[in-house]
Amino acid sequence: MTPQSGATTAPSAARAAAVESRSSTIPIARDVPAKGVTIHDGLSGGALPDGVPYASEKDPVQIVSYVLSSTIIHPGDKVTGDVTTSSNAASVTAQVGTITIPVPKIAPGKFHLLMQLPSIPLPPGDAKLIITAIRTDGKRTTREVPITVVL
């Protein structure tokens, strides 16, 4: 098949036209890996995602790092967060006050939350977000993250 007059045979022009611009937001809350944590580098061909340390079912569960879209929240905001744990974490929860929600697991040691906060007024002021990583036998570890609720 030959191209018609004025047509191009290079698919790169079509791809270039389809390229979209993207912007990214730098998170406000970020915690770096704990001292002494062995990080999988992704070069050795292991089965774990980058940044996830291997841990047996008997090793203590670890929260390696977390990233939150913001530590200042308003009713109705969209909130995102990523938590990296040791490979033996079966689940992660996020808790503010008496409200606890599960953070969905997307890969071994990787958890991602995307949620719309309720539009009802939350008690304004300083609060703590408690991130909990839990092993299958119920053993757990937590991290507290200071947050501020603004109306």
Contact map, one row per residue, 1 for C-alpha under 8 A:
1110000000000000000000000000000000000000000000000000000000000000000000000000000000000000000000000000000000000000000000000000000000000000000000000000000
1111000000000000000000000000000000000000000000000000000000000000000000000000000000000000000000000000000000000000000000000000000000000000000000000000000
1111111110000000000000000000000000000000000000000000000000000000000000000000000000000000000000000000000000000000000000000000000000000000000000000000000
0111111000000000000000000000000000000000000000000000000000000000000000000000000000000000000000000000000000000000000000000000000000000000000000000000000
0011111000000000000000000000000000000000000000000000000000000000000000000000000000000000000000000000000000000000000000000000000000000000000000000000000
0011111100000000000000000000000000000000000000000000000000000000000000000000000000000000000000000000000000000000000000000000000000000000000000000000000
0011111110000000000000000000000000000000000000000000000000000000000000000000000000000000000000000000000000000000000000000000000000000000000000000000000
0010011111100000000000000000000000000000000000000000000000000000000000000000000000000000000000000000000000000000000000000000000000000000000000000000000
0010001111100000000000000000000000000000000000000000000000000000000000000000000000000000000000000000000000000000000000000000000000000000000000000000000
0000000111111000000000000000000000000000000000000000000000000000000000000000000000000000000000000000000000000000000000000000000000000000000000000000000
0000000111111110000000000000000000000000000000000000000000000000000000000000000000000000000000000000000000000000000000000000000000000000000000000000000
0000000001111111000000000000000000000000000000000000000000000000000000000000000000000000000000000000000000000000000000000000000000000000000000000000000
0000000001111111100000000000000000000000000000000000000000000000000000000000000000000000000000000000000000000000000000000000000000000000000000000000000
0000000000111111110000000000000000000000000000000000000000000000000000000000000000000000000000000000000000000000000000000000000000000000000000000000000
0000000000111111111000000000000000000000000000000000000000000000000000000000000000000000000000000000000000000000000000000000000000000000000000000000000
0000000000011111111000000000000000000000000000000000000000000000000000000000000000000000000000000000000000000000000000000000000000000000000000000000000
0000000000001111111000000000000000000000000000000000000000000000000000000000000000000000000000000000000000000000000000000000000000000000000000000000000
0000000000000111111100000000000000000000000000000000000000000000000000000000000000000000000000000000000000000000000000000000000000000000000000000000000
0000000000000011111110000000000000000000000000000000000000000000000000000000000000000000000000000000000000000000000000000000000000000000000000000000000
0000000000000000011111000000000000000000000000000000000000000000000000000000000000000000000000000000000000000000000000000000000000000000000000000000000
0000000000000000001111100000000000000000000000000000000000000000000000000000000000000000000000000000000000000000000000000000000000000000000000000000000
0000000000000000000111110000000000000000000000000000000000000000000000000000000000000000000000000000000000000000000000000000000000000000000000000000000
0000000000000000000011111000000000000000000000000000000000000000000000000000000000000000000000000000000000000000000000000000000000000000000000000000000
0000000000000000000001111100000000000000000000000000000000000000000000000000000000000000000000000000000000000000000000000000000000000000000000000000000
0000000000000000000000111110000000000000000000000000000000000000000010000000000000000000000000000000000000000000000000000000000000000000000000000000000
0000000000000000000000011111000000000000000000000000000000000000000010000000000000000000000000000000000000000000000000000000000000000000000000000000000
0000000000000000000000001111110000000000000000000000000000000000001111000000000000000000000000000000000000000000000000000000000000000000000000000000000
0000000000000000000000000111110000000000000000000000000000000000001111100000000000000000000000000000000000000000000000000000000000000000000000000000000
0000000000000000000000000011111000000000000000000000000000000000011111100000000000000000000000000000000000000000000000000000000000000000000000000000000
0000000000000000000000000011111100000000000000000000000000000000111100000000000000000000000000000000000000000000000000000000000000000000000000000000000
0000000000000000000000000000111110000000000000000000000000000000111000000000000000000000000000000000000000000000000000000000000000000000000000000000000
0000000000000000000000000000011111000000000000000000000000000001110000000000000000000000000000000000000000000000000000000000000000000000000000000000000
0000000000000000000000000000001111101000000000000000000000000001100000000000000000000000000000000000000000000000000000000000000000000000000000000000000
0000000000000000000000000000000111111000000000000000000000000001100000000000000000000000000000000000000000000000000000000000000000000000000000000000000
0000000000000000000000000000000011111000000000000000000000000000000000000000000000000000000000000000000000000000000000000000000000000000000000000000000
0000000000000000000000000000000001111100000000000000000000000000000000000000000000000000000000000000000000000000000000000000000000000000000000000000000
0000000000000000000000000000000011111110000000000000100000000001000000000000000000000000000000000000000000000000000000000000000000000000000000000000000
0000000000000000000000000000000000011111000000000000110000000000000000000000000000000000000000000000000000000000000000000000000000000000000000000000000
0000000000000000000000000000000000001111100000000111100000000000000000000000000000000000000000000000000000000000000000000000000000000000000000000000000
0000000000000000000000000000000000000111110001011111110000000000000000000000000000000000000000000000000000000000000000000000000000000000000000000000000
0000000000000000000000000000000000000011111100000110000000000000000000000000000000000000000000000000000000000000000000000000000000000000000000000000000
0000000000000000000000000000000000000001111111011100000000000000000000000000000000000000000000000000000000000000000000000000000000000000000000000000000
0000000000000000000000000000000000000000111111000000000000000000000000000000000000000000000000000000000000000000000000000000000000000000000000000000000
0000000000000000000000000000000000000000111111000000000000000000000000000000000000000000000000000000000000000000000000000000000000000000000000000000000
0000000000000000000000000000000000000000011111100000000000000000000000000000000000000000000000000000000000000000000000000000000000000000000000000000000
0000000000000000000000000000000000000001011111110000000000000000000000000000000000000000000000000000000000000000000000000000000000000000000000000000000
0000000000000000000000000000000000000000000011111000000000000000000000000000000000000000000000000000000000000000000000000000000000000000000000000000000
0000000000000000000000000000000000000001010001111101110000000000000000000000000000000010000000000000000000011000000000000000000000000000000000000000000
0000000000000000000000000000000000000001010000111111000000000000000000000000000000000000000000000000000000111100000000000000000000000000000000000000000
0000000000000000000000000000000000000011110000011111000000000000000000000000000000000000000000000000000000000000000000000000000000000000000000000000000
0000000000000000000000000000000000000011100000001111100000000000000000000000000000010000000000000000000000000000000000000000000000000000000000000000000
0000000000000000000000000000000000000011000000011111110000000001000000000000000000011110000000000000000000011100000000000000000000000000000000000000000
0000000000000000000000000000000000001111000000010011111000000000000000000000000000001110000000000000000000000000000000000000000000000000000000000000000
0000000000000000000000000000000000000101000000010001111100000000000000000000000000000111000000000000000000000000000000000000000000000000000000000000000
0000000000000000000000000000000000000000000000000000111111111000000000000000000000000111000000000000000000000000000000000000000000000000000000000000000
0000000000000000000000000000000000000000000000000000011111100000000000000000000000000011000000000000000000000000000000000000000000000000000000000000000
0000000000000000000000000000000000000000000000000000001111100000000000000000000000000001000000000000000000000000000000000000000000000011000000000000000
0000000000000000000000000000000000000000000000000000001111110000000000000000000000000000000000000000000000000000000000000000000000000000000000000000000
0000000000000000000000000000000000000000000000000000001111111000000000000000000000000001000000000000000000000000000000000000000000000000000000000000000
0000000000000000000000000000000000000000000000000000001001111100000000000000000000000000000000000000000000000000000000000000000000000000001100000000000
0000000000000000000000000000000000000000000000000000001000111110000000000000000000001101100000000000000000000000000000000000000000001110001110000000000
0000000000000000000000000000000000000000000000000000000000011111000000000000000000001100100000000000000000000000000000000000000000001000000010000000000
0000000000000000000000000000000000000000000000000000000000001111110000000000000000111100000000000000000000000000000000000000000000001000000011100000000
0000000000000000000000000000000111001000000000000001000000000111110000000000000000111100000000000000000000000000000000000000000000000000000000000000000
0000000000000000000000000000011111000000000000000000000000000011111000000000000000111000000000000000000000000000000000000000000000000000000000000000000
0000000000000000000000000000111100000000000000000000000000000011111100000000000011110000000000000000000000000000000000000000000000000000000000000000000
0000000000000000000000000011111000000000000000000000000000000000111110000000000011100000000000000000000000000000000000000000000000000000000000000000000
0000000000000000000000000011110000000000000000000000000000000000011111100000001111000000000000000000000000000000000000000000000000000000000000000000000
0000000000000000000000001111100000000000000000000000000000000000001111100000001110000000000000000000000000000000000000000000000000000000000000000000000
0000000000000000000000000011100000000000000000000000000000000000000111111000001000000000000000000000000000000000000000000000000000000000000000000000000
0000000000000000000000000001100000000000000000000000000000000000000111111000000000000000000000000000000000000000000000000000000000000000000000000111000
0000000000000000000000000000000000000000000000000000000000000000000001111100000000000000000000000000000000000000000000000000000000000000000000000011110
0000000000000000000000000000000000000000000000000000000000000000000001111110100000000000000000000000000000000000000000000000000000000000000000000011110
0000000000000000000000000000000000000000000000000000000000000000000000011111100000000000000000000000000000000000000010000000000000000000000000000000111
0000000000000000000000000000000000000000000000000000000000000000000000001111100000000000000000000000000000000000000011111100000000000000000000000000011
0000000000000000000000000000000000000000000000000000000000000000000000000111110000000000000000000000000000000000000111110000000000000000000000000000000
0000000000000000000000000000000000000000000000000000000000000000000000001111111000000000000000000000000000000000000111000000000000000000000000000000000
0000000000000000000000000000000000000000000000000000000000000000000000000001111100000000000000000000000000000000011110000000000000000000000000000000000
0000000000000000000000000000000000000000000000000000000000000000000111000000111110000000000000000000000000000000111110000000000000000000000000000000000
0000000000000000000000000000000000000000000000000000000000000000000110000000011111000000000000000000000000000001111000000000000000000000000000000000000
0000000000000000000000000000000000000000000000000000000000000000011110000000001111100000000000000000000000000001110000000000000000000000000000000000000
0000000000000000000000000000000000000000000000000000000000000000011100000000000111110000000000000000000000000111100000000000000000000000000000000000000
0000000000000000000000000000000000000000000000000000000000000011111000000000000011111000000000000000000000001111000000000000000000000000000000000000000
0000000000000000000000000000000000000000000000000011000000000011110000000000000001111100000000000000000000001110000000000000000000000000000000000000000
0000000000000000000000000000000000000000000000000001100000001111100000000000000000111111100000000000000000001100000000000000000000001000000000000000000
0000000000000000000000000000000000000000000000000001111000001111000000000000000000011111100000000000000000001000000000000000000000000000000000000000000
0000000000000000000000000000000000000000000000010001111100000000000000000000000000001111100000000000000000011000000000000000000000000000000000000000000
0000000000000000000000000000000000000000000000000000011110101000000000000000000000001111110000000000000000011000000000000000000000000011000000000000000
0000000000000000000000000000000000000000000000000000000000001100000000000000000000001111111100000000000000011000000000000000000000001111000000000000000
0000000000000000000000000000000000000000000000000000000000000000000000000000000000000001111100000000000000000000000000000000000000001111000000000000000
0000000000000000000000000000000000000000000000000000000000000000000000000000000000000000111110000000011110000000000000000000000000001110000000000000000
0000000000000000000000000000000000000000000000000000000000000000000000000000000000000000111111000000011110000010000000000000000000111100000000000000000
0000000000000000000000000000000000000000000000000000000000000000000000000000000000000000001111100001111000000000000000000000000001111000000000000000000
0000000000000000000000000000000000000000000000000000000000000000000000000000000000000000000111110001111000000000000000000000000011110000000000000000000
0000000000000000000000000000000000000000000000000000000000000000000000000000000000000000000011111111100000000000000000000000000011100000000000000000000
0000000000000000000000000000000000000000000000000000000000000000000000000000000000000000000001111111000000000000000000000000001111000000000000000000000
0000000000000000000000000000000000000000000000000000000000000000000000000000000000000000000000111111000000000000000000000000001110000000000000000000000
0000000000000000000000000000000000000000000000000000000000000000000000000000000000000000000000111111000000000000000000000000000000000000000000000000000
0000000000000000000000000000000000000000000000000000000000000000000000000000000000000000000000111111100000000000000000000000000000000000000000000000000
0000000000000000000000000000000000000000000000000000000000000000000000000000000000000000000011111111110000000000000000000000000000000000000000000000000
0000000000000000000000000000000000000000000000000000000000000000000000000000000000000000000011100011111000000000000000000000000000000000000000000000000
0000000000000000000000000000000000000000000000000000000000000000000000000000000000000000001111000001111100000000000000000000000000000000000000000000000
0000000000000000000000000000000000000000000000000000000000000000000000000000000000000000001111000000111110000011100000000000000000000000000000000000000
0000000000000000000000000000000000000000000000000000000000000000000000000000000000000000001100000000011111000011100000000000000000000000000000000000000
0000000000000000000000000000000000000000000000000000000000000000000000000000000000000000001100000000001111111111000000000000000000000000000000000000000
0000000000000000000000000000000000000000000000000000000000000000000000000000000000000000000000000000000111110111000000000000000000000000000000000000000
0000000000000000000000000000000000000000000000001000000000000000000000000000000000000000000000000000000011111110000000000000000000000000000000000000000
0000000000000000000000000000000000000000000000011001000000000000000000000000000000000011100000000000000011111100000000000000000000000000000000000000000
0000000000000000000000000000000000000000000000011001000000000000000000000000000000111111100000000000000010111110000000000000000000000000000000000000000
0000000000000000000000000000000000000000000000001001000000000000000000000000000001111000000000000000000011111111000000000000000000000000000000000000000
0000000000000000000000000000000000000000000000000000000000000000000000000000000001110000000100000000001111101111100000000000000000000000000000000000000
0000000000000000000000000000000000000000000000000000000000000000000000000000000111100000000000000000001111000111110000000000000000000000000000000000000
0000000000000000000000000000000000000000000000000000000000000000000000000000001111000000000000000000001100000011111000000000000000000000000000000000000
0000000000000000000000000000000000000000000000000000000000000000000000000000011110000000000000000000000000000001111100000000000000000000000000000000000
0000000000000000000000000000000000000000000000000000000000000000000000000000011100000000000000000000000000000000111110000000000000000000000000000000000
0000000000000000000000000000000000000000000000000000000000000000000000000001111000000000000000000000000000000000011111000000000000000000000000000000000
0000000000000000000000000000000000000000000000000000000000000000000000000111111000000000000000000000000000000000001111100000000000000000000000000000000
0000000000000000000000000000000000000000000000000000000000000000000000000011100000000000000000000000000000000000000111111000000000000000000000000000000
0000000000000000000000000000000000000000000000000000000000000000000000000011000000000000000000000000000000000000000011111000000000000000000000000000000
0000000000000000000000000000000000000000000000000000000000000000000000000011000000000000000000000000000000000000000001111100000000000000000000000000000
0000000000000000000000000000000000000000000000000000000000000000000000000010000000000000000000000000000000000000000001111110000000000000000000000000001
0000000000000000000000000000000000000000000000000000000000000000000000000010000000000000000000000000000000000000000000011111000000000000000000000000101
0000000000000000000000000000000000000000000000000000000000000000000000000000000000000000000000000000000000000000000000001111100000000000000000000000100
0000000000000000000000000000000000000000000000000000000000000000000000000000000000000000000000000000000000000000000000000111110000000000000000000001111
0000000000000000000000000000000000000000000000000000000000000000000000000000000000000000000000000000000000000000000000000011111000000000000000000001110
0000000000000000000000000000000000000000000000000000000000000000000000000000000000000000000000000000000000000000000000000001111100000000000000000111100
0000000000000000000000000000000000000000000000000000000000000000000000000000000000000000000000011000000000000000000000000000111110000000000000000111100
0000000000000000000000000000000000000000000000000000000000000000000000000000000000000000000000011000000000000000000000000000011111000000000000011110000
0000000000000000000000000000000000000000000000000000000000000000000000000000000000000000000001111000000000000000000000000000001111100000000000011110000
0000000000000000000000000000000000000000000000000000000000000000000000000000000000000000000011110000000000000000000000000000000111110000000001111000000
0000000000000000000000000000000000000000000000000000000000000000000000000000000000000000000111100000000000000000000000000000000011111000000001111000000
0000000000000000000000000000000000000000000000000000000000000000000000000000000000000000000111000000000000000000000000000000000001111100000111100000000
0000000000000000000000000000000000000000000000000000000000001110000000000000000000001000111110000000000000000000000000000000000000111110000111000000000
0000000000000000000000000000000000000000000000000000000000001000000000000000000000000000111100000000000000000000000000000000000000011111011110000000000
0000000000000000000000000000000000000000000000000000000010001000000000000000000000000001111000000000000000000000000000000000000000001111111100000000000
0000000000000000000000000000000000000000000000000000000010000000000000000000000000000001110000000000000000000000000000000000000000000111111000000000000
0000000000000000000000000000000000000000000000000000000000000000000000000000000000000000000000000000000000000000000000000000000000000011111000000000000
0000000000000000000000000000000000000000000000000000000000000000000000000000000000000000000000000000000000000000000000000000000000000111111100000000000
0000000000000000000000000000000000000000000000000000000000011000000000000000000000000000000000000000000000000000000000000000000000000111111110000000000
0000000000000000000000000000000000000000000000000000000000011000000000000000000000000000000000000000000000000000000000000000000000011110011111000000000
0000000000000000000000000000000000000000000000000000000000001110000000000000000000000000000000000000000000000000000000000000000000011100001111100000000
0000000000000000000000000000000000000000000000000000000000000010000000000000000000000000000000000000000000000000000000000000000001111000000111110000000
0000000000000000000000000000000000000000000000000000000000000010000000000000000000000000000000000000000000000000000000000000000001110000000011111000000
0000000000000000000000000000000000000000000000000000000000000000000000000000000000000000000000000000000000000000000000000000000111100000000001111100000
0000000000000000000000000000000000000000000000000000000000000000000000000000000000000000000000000000000000000000000000000000000111100000000000111110000
0000000000000000000000000000000000000000000000000000000000000000000000100000000000000000000000000000000000000000000000000000011110000000000000011111000
0000000000000000000000000000000000000000000000000000000000000000000000111000000000000000000000000000000000000000000000000000011110000000000000001111100
0000000000000000000000000000000000000000000000000000000000000000000000111000000000000000000000000000000000000000000000000001111000000000000000000111110
0000000000000000000000000000000000000000000000000000000000000000000000011100000000000000000000000000000000000000000000000111111000000000000000000011111
0000000000000000000000000000000000000000000000000000000000000000000000011110000000000000000000000000000000000000000000000001100000000000000000000001111
0000000000000000000000000000000000000000000000000000000000000000000000000110000000000000000000000000000000000000000000001101000000000000000000000000111
